[in-house]
Amino acid sequence: MGDLKTFFIATFNANGIRARMHIILKWLEKNRVDCLCIQETKVQDADFPEAPFTEAGFNVIFRGQKAYNGVAVISPHEIEAPVFGFSDGQGEDDDETRLARCTIKGIRVVNTYVPQGRAIDDPNYQKKLAWFARLKRLFEEQYSRDEPIVWCGDMNVAPTPLDVYHPEKKEDHVCYHVDARRAFNDVVEWGFVDLFRKFHPDEPKQYTFYDYRLPKAVERGLGWRIDHILATRPLAERAVDCWIDLEPRKWKKPSDHTFLAARFQG
């Protein structure tokens, strides 16, 4: 990791960034991250709220579309070599609003908003599985597992029974179905470590997403761990913590997701 001393990264599905600026800016005041990856900004580029971030001392890159998808990366440091989408020639319409890549402080950052899939008999579920396969090919062709890479975002997959409430009832859900978990794990096995489980290997009821439609979901512990921060082993070895900050999910007008953060020391 060269001369890197510390690196502090977080990921957050905003579920509409303009509606969640009060959450994000408040959280950033308390947590001066080196990188914040945001998904589901739900705003076209012309309307992205860039000014509040720059006024607060952050650089920002983003790519979005009206009402759906959208990714952004925010950092107080230079955001180098930004790229959106894949480069595999398959040309899905929303690739660039689901995948942002860049380098910050020598760390290669990959921010993903993986398709949810809708239902296991829906064509979008096959797109989700294919999306993971495309991502693995991207890592194989353009990255090395021996370099410091952090892959984070809303993966729309709960990898194990620990990662969702009542897992025995979720086997046909697109975010827990065996094929989705296998597809996600296939990318992980390319060379990544799940940082949350590195520090909390057996801890239950640790979730990043709580459905608005479930009354008192947070209080009742009815959630999913579908947002993840993963790192290649050279970087994971320098991780000192990874945690879910549940408080923003309890703030006024929250996202249905909350922040997941990790800290490294070089």
URGIHU-V497937 format. One record per residue. N is the residue number from 1. SS is DSSP state (a for helix, b for strand, c for the rest). PSI is psi in radians with two decimals (999 if undefined). D_FIRST is the distance of its C-alpha to the first C-alpha in whole Angstrom. Layout:
n->N ss->SS psi->PSI d_first->D_FIRST
n->N ss->SS psi->PSI d_first->D_FIRST
This chain:
n->1 ss->c psi->0.29 d_first->0
n->2 ss->c psi->-2.31 d_first->4
n->3 ss->c psi->0.27 d_first->6
n->4 ss->c psi->2.26 d_first->6
n->5 ss->c psi->-0.84 d_first->9
n->6 ss->b psi->2.71 d_first->10
n->7 ss->b psi->2.23 d_first->10
n->8 ss->b psi->2.03 d_first->14
n->9 ss->b psi->2.59 d_first->15
n->10 ss->b psi->2.78 d_first->19
n->11 ss->b psi->2.57 d_first->21
n->12 ss->b psi->2.15 d_first->25
n->13 ss->b psi->1.96 d_first->28
n->14 ss->c psi->-0.40 d_first->30
n->15 ss->c psi->0.90 d_first->33
n->16 ss->c psi->1.64 d_first->34
n->17 ss->c psi->-0.60 d_first->32
n->18 ss->a psi->-0.57 d_first->35
n->19 ss->a psi->-0.17 d_first->36
n->20 ss->a psi->0.25 d_first->33
n->21 ss->a psi->-0.62 d_first->32
n->22 ss->a psi->-0.57 d_first->34
n->23 ss->a psi->-0.87 d_first->32
n->24 ss->a psi->-0.84 d_first->28
n->25 ss->a psi->-0.66 d_first->29
n->26 ss->a psi->-0.74 d_first->30
n->27 ss->a psi->-0.71 d_first->27
n->28 ss->a psi->-0.53 d_first->25
n->29 ss->a psi->-0.60 d_first->27
n->30 ss->a psi->-0.35 d_first->26
n->31 ss->c psi->1.66 d_first->23
n->32 ss->c psi->1.43 d_first->20
n->33 ss->c psi->2.77 d_first->18
n->34 ss->c psi->-0.40 d_first->15
n->35 ss->b psi->2.29 d_first->16
n->36 ss->b psi->2.11 d_first->19
n->37 ss->b psi->2.26 d_first->20
n->38 ss->b psi->2.48 d_first->24
n->39 ss->b psi->2.85 d_first->26
n->40 ss->c psi->0.94 d_first->30
n->41 ss->c psi->-0.50 d_first->31
n->42 ss->c psi->0.75 d_first->34
n->43 ss->c psi->2.40 d_first->35
n->44 ss->c psi->2.73 d_first->35
n->45 ss->a psi->-0.64 d_first->33
n->46 ss->a psi->-0.40 d_first->36
n->47 ss->a psi->0.12 d_first->36
n->48 ss->c psi->2.34 d_first->33
n->49 ss->c psi->1.22 d_first->32
n->50 ss->a psi->-0.67 d_first->30
n->51 ss->a psi->-0.78 d_first->32
n->52 ss->a psi->-0.54 d_first->31
n->53 ss->a psi->-0.80 d_first->27
n->54 ss->a psi->-0.64 d_first->27
n->55 ss->a psi->-0.48 d_first->30
n->56 ss->c psi->0.04 d_first->28
n->57 ss->c psi->0.35 d_first->25
n->58 ss->c psi->2.59 d_first->23
n->59 ss->b psi->2.70 d_first->22
n->60 ss->b psi->2.43 d_first->23
n->61 ss->b psi->2.61 d_first->23
n->62 ss->b psi->2.72 d_first->26
n->63 ss->b psi->2.19 d_first->28
n->64 ss->b psi->-3.11 d_first->31
n->65 ss->b psi->2.81 d_first->35
n->66 ss->c psi->2.16 d_first->38
n->67 ss->c psi->-0.20 d_first->38
n->68 ss->b psi->2.73 d_first->36
n->69 ss->b psi->-2.59 d_first->32
n->70 ss->b psi->2.30 d_first->29
n->71 ss->b psi->2.67 d_first->26
n->72 ss->b psi->2.66 d_first->24
n->73 ss->b psi->2.27 d_first->20
n->74 ss->b psi->2.37 d_first->21
n->75 ss->b psi->2.54 d_first->18
n->76 ss->c psi->-0.15 d_first->19
n->77 ss->c psi->3.01 d_first->16
n->78 ss->c psi->2.34 d_first->17
n->79 ss->c psi->1.85 d_first->17
n->80 ss->b psi->2.62 d_first->16
n->81 ss->b psi->0.90 d_first->18
n->82 ss->b psi->2.38 d_first->20
n->83 ss->b psi->2.44 d_first->21
n->84 ss->b psi->2.38 d_first->24
n->85 ss->c psi->-3.09 d_first->25
n->86 ss->c psi->3.09 d_first->25
n->87 ss->c psi->0.66 d_first->26
n->88 ss->c psi->0.04 d_first->28
n->89 ss->c psi->0.06 d_first->32
n->90 ss->c psi->-0.43 d_first->33
n->91 ss->c psi->0.78 d_first->33
n->92 ss->c psi->2.50 d_first->34
n->93 ss->c psi->-0.58 d_first->35
n->94 ss->c psi->0.25 d_first->33
n->95 ss->a psi->-0.79 d_first->29
n->96 ss->a psi->-0.34 d_first->28
n->97 ss->a psi->0.17 d_first->29
n->98 ss->c psi->-0.17 d_first->27
n->99 ss->b psi->2.06 d_first->24
n->100 ss->b psi->2.35 d_first->21
n->101 ss->b psi->2.51 d_first->18
n->102 ss->b psi->-3.11 d_first->16
n->103 ss->b psi->2.31 d_first->12
n->104 ss->b psi->2.14 d_first->12
n->105 ss->c psi->0.63 d_first->9
n->106 ss->c psi->-0.03 d_first->7
n->107 ss->b psi->2.27 d_first->8
n->108 ss->b psi->2.08 d_first->11
n->109 ss->b psi->2.27 d_first->13
n->110 ss->b psi->2.00 d_first->17
n->111 ss->b psi->2.09 d_first->19
n->112 ss->b psi->2.46 d_first->23
n->113 ss->b psi->1.64 d_first->26
n->114 ss->c psi->2.42 d_first->28
n->115 ss->c psi->2.47 d_first->31
n->116 ss->c psi->-0.73 d_first->33
n->117 ss->c psi->-0.33 d_first->36
n->118 ss->c psi->-1.21 d_first->39
n->119 ss->c psi->2.69 d_first->41
n->120 ss->c psi->-0.26 d_first->41
n->121 ss->c psi->0.23 d_first->44
n->122 ss->c psi->2.47 d_first->42
n->123 ss->a psi->-0.47 d_first->41
n->124 ss->a psi->-0.41 d_first->38
n->125 ss->a psi->-0.71 d_first->37
n->126 ss->a psi->-0.62 d_first->37
n->127 ss->a psi->-0.69 d_first->35
n->128 ss->a psi->-0.83 d_first->32
n->129 ss->a psi->-0.73 d_first->32
n->130 ss->a psi->-0.58 d_first->32
n->131 ss->a psi->-0.75 d_first->29
n->132 ss->a psi->-0.71 d_first->27
n->133 ss->a psi->-0.71 d_first->28
n->134 ss->a psi->-0.70 d_first->27
n->135 ss->a psi->-0.70 d_first->23
n->136 ss->a psi->-0.73 d_first->23
n->137 ss->a psi->-0.66 d_first->24
n->138 ss->a psi->-0.81 d_first->22
n->139 ss->a psi->-0.73 d_first->19
n->140 ss->a psi->-0.66 d_first->20
n->141 ss->a psi->-0.48 d_first->21
n->142 ss->a psi->-0.04 d_first->18
n->143 ss->c psi->2.94 d_first->15
n->144 ss->c psi->2.37 d_first->13
n->145 ss->c psi->-0.17 d_first->13
n->146 ss->c psi->-0.06 d_first->10
n->147 ss->c psi->2.81 d_first->8
n->148 ss->c psi->1.91 d_first->6
n->149 ss->b psi->2.39 d_first->10
n->150 ss->b psi->2.18 d_first->12
n->151 ss->b psi->2.12 d_first->16
n->152 ss->b psi->2.97 d_first->18
n->153 ss->b psi->-2.94 d_first->22
n->154 ss->b psi->1.84 d_first->25
n->155 ss->c psi->-0.21 d_first->26
n->156 ss->c psi->0.65 d_first->29
n->157 ss->c psi->2.24 d_first->29
n->158 ss->c psi->1.91 d_first->30
n->159 ss->c psi->-0.53 d_first->28
n->160 ss->c psi->2.93 d_first->31
n->161 ss->a psi->-0.43 d_first->34
n->162 ss->a psi->-0.33 d_first->32
n->163 ss->a psi->0.20 d_first->31
n->164 ss->b psi->2.54 d_first->34
n->165 ss->c psi->2.52 d_first->37
n->166 ss->c psi->1.03 d_first->40
n->167 ss->a psi->-0.48 d_first->38
n->168 ss->a psi->-0.31 d_first->42
n->169 ss->a psi->0.05 d_first->43
n->170 ss->c psi->0.18 d_first->40
n->171 ss->c psi->-0.40 d_first->40
n->172 ss->c psi->0.20 d_first->41
n->173 ss->c psi->2.45 d_first->39
n->174 ss->c psi->-0.30 d_first->37
n->175 ss->c psi->0.05 d_first->34
n->176 ss->c psi->-0.16 d_first->34
n->177 ss->c psi->2.55 d_first->36
n->178 ss->a psi->-0.64 d_first->35
n->179 ss->a psi->-0.63 d_first->35
n->180 ss->a psi->-0.76 d_first->32
n->181 ss->a psi->-0.68 d_first->30
n->182 ss->a psi->-0.72 d_first->30
n->183 ss->a psi->-0.75 d_first->29
n->184 ss->a psi->-0.83 d_first->26
n->185 ss->a psi->-0.52 d_first->25
n->186 ss->a psi->-0.64 d_first->25
n->187 ss->a psi->-0.75 d_first->22
n->188 ss->a psi->-0.74 d_first->21
n->189 ss->c psi->-0.21 d_first->21
n->190 ss->c psi->-0.54 d_first->20
n->191 ss->c psi->0.46 d_first->16
n->192 ss->b psi->2.72 d_first->16
n->193 ss->b psi->2.28 d_first->17
n->194 ss->b psi->1.84 d_first->19
n->195 ss->a psi->-0.60 d_first->17
n->196 ss->a psi->-0.78 d_first->21
n->197 ss->a psi->-0.36 d_first->22
n->198 ss->a psi->-0.67 d_first->20
n->199 ss->a psi->-0.31 d_first->21
n->200 ss->c psi->1.16 d_first->24
n->201 ss->c psi->-0.55 d_first->25
n->202 ss->c psi->0.23 d_first->29
n->203 ss->c psi->2.09 d_first->30
n->204 ss->c psi->2.95 d_first->32
n->205 ss->c psi->0.72 d_first->33
n->206 ss->c psi->1.79 d_first->30
n->207 ss->c psi->2.68 d_first->30
n->208 ss->c psi->-0.21 d_first->29
n->209 ss->b psi->2.29 d_first->32
n->210 ss->c psi->2.05 d_first->35
n->211 ss->c psi->2.25 d_first->38
n->212 ss->c psi->-0.56 d_first->40
n->213 ss->c psi->-0.21 d_first->43
n->214 ss->c psi->2.05 d_first->43
n->215 ss->c psi->2.28 d_first->45
n->216 ss->c psi->0.77 d_first->43
n->217 ss->a psi->-0.72 d_first->40
n->218 ss->a psi->-0.84 d_first->38
n->219 ss->a psi->-0.58 d_first->40
n->220 ss->a psi->-0.07 d_first->41
n->221 ss->c psi->0.59 d_first->38
n->222 ss->c psi->1.44 d_first->38
n->223 ss->c psi->-3.07 d_first->35
n->224 ss->b psi->2.50 d_first->32
n->225 ss->c psi->1.58 d_first->29
n->226 ss->c psi->-0.07 d_first->28
n->227 ss->b psi->2.37 d_first->25
n->228 ss->b psi->2.64 d_first->21
n->229 ss->b psi->2.08 d_first->18
n->230 ss->b psi->2.59 d_first->16
n->231 ss->b psi->2.59 d_first->13
n->232 ss->b psi->2.76 d_first->12
n->233 ss->a psi->-0.69 d_first->11
n->234 ss->a psi->-0.55 d_first->8
n->235 ss->a psi->-0.71 d_first->7
n->236 ss->a psi->-0.57 d_first->11
n->237 ss->c psi->-0.36 d_first->11
n->238 ss->c psi->0.03 d_first->9
n->239 ss->b psi->2.40 d_first->12
n->240 ss->b psi->-0.24 d_first->15
n->241 ss->b psi->2.70 d_first->17
n->242 ss->b psi->2.26 d_first->19
n->243 ss->b psi->2.76 d_first->22
n->244 ss->b psi->2.18 d_first->25
n->245 ss->b psi->1.76 d_first->27
n->246 ss->c psi->-0.35 d_first->30
n->247 ss->a psi->-0.77 d_first->32
n->248 ss->a psi->-0.43 d_first->31
n->249 ss->a psi->-0.30 d_first->33
n->250 ss->a psi->-0.09 d_first->36
n->251 ss->c psi->2.97 d_first->36
n->252 ss->c psi->2.36 d_first->39
n->253 ss->c psi->1.04 d_first->39
n->254 ss->c psi->2.92 d_first->35
n->255 ss->c psi->2.88 d_first->34
n->256 ss->c psi->-0.13 d_first->34
n->257 ss->b psi->2.93 d_first->31
n->258 ss->c psi->-3.12 d_first->29
n->259 ss->b psi->2.44 d_first->25
n->260 ss->b psi->2.30 d_first->22
n->261 ss->b psi->2.72 d_first->19
n->262 ss->b psi->2.60 d_first->16
n->263 ss->b psi->2.43 d_first->14
n->264 ss->b psi->2.64 d_first->11
n->265 ss->b psi->2.30 d_first->10
n->266 ss->c psi->999 d_first->7
